[in-house]
């Protein structure tokens, strides 16, 4: 039997656990965009939302252990028990919402103008994301994936101008290519840290993937970042075949700041102002998938949503190192939302409704504007309750997002191949017409 002091201690522990658990769950439902709490709230809300299933088990075990140890027999313990129960309900709801993400993806892709995708008719069952990997959460490559690290994509370039190659271990040829750009607010991050669930799934399906690093601020000054991304695209088009890739189909993706750079590269890849040293190189891509990307750099409320002052301060002091008020044209030129064009490649934009760092107002403004201008399809998937970085760990929502990306890329690639074949036939048709016309004229002369 517990002594009085020990009894009080376990009740206090239960209260503390209930408070901590409830605060963590609240960050999933209520995004906090007030510095200095923004970063901490994002991190807690992200992990809690994506690991809701694991935390349900943890919450039950901890409470059961404390109750077994004597907690819950005082007002303090009862309050702690009630708080833990409320947190448990919140976690269960978050888990259900995360597991329903596949239905969200299916509906979103089926309603994409000009590219209606029926996921029930395509093979989107994950090859890499088995259930036990989702439980483990941390994405690790299988033996079927070969990794070649630190390949330079700029001759005699900086240490940051390198990429990792992910390819099928048994070798491959003629594979479609994915280039991934990591996030990190243009000042941190690494190619080894992000996008792994998507990259591993694509490799398992016969793709060759390049995950790139790029020069980071504050040492790097805009447009060094986009210059590196475009240099990596140009390198991939020239060297992809060496790793089994087919440069005739190159897709581009990235998250957060990487989503910004991917979208900008897809829309402004022909701008030689961003291609110092390789002007005129082909940096076009055949599909772009920005994930919770920063799609506007000006800070305008109507296009950027309510970022708050943090983004503007970061860009002005560390990244672009100019003030918006004095060099607005630079910020507009760096914004995908100001680069909309009719010949844009197919886009699939993914975002979460509860993103703390990049408000959902950003893609809600960008997607309709791009659809209005572009002749290519523009898909949009908005995940309820999803926080920033929802694709980093192997959660149910991440698995659904990857399934949607696979279905989108498969459809776009099939259309691309059909257009290439049709174009080849079309180039032959005029010659036949000329020959036929010549014969007809010769017949008339006879």
Beta strands, then each sheet from edge to edge (+ up, - down):
strand 1: 145-152
strand 2: 162-168
strand 3: 175-181
strand 4: 208-212
strand 5: 245-255
strand 6: 287-291
strand 7: 346-352
strand 8: 378-383
sheet 1: 1+ 2- 4+ 3+ 5+ 6+ 7+ 8+
end
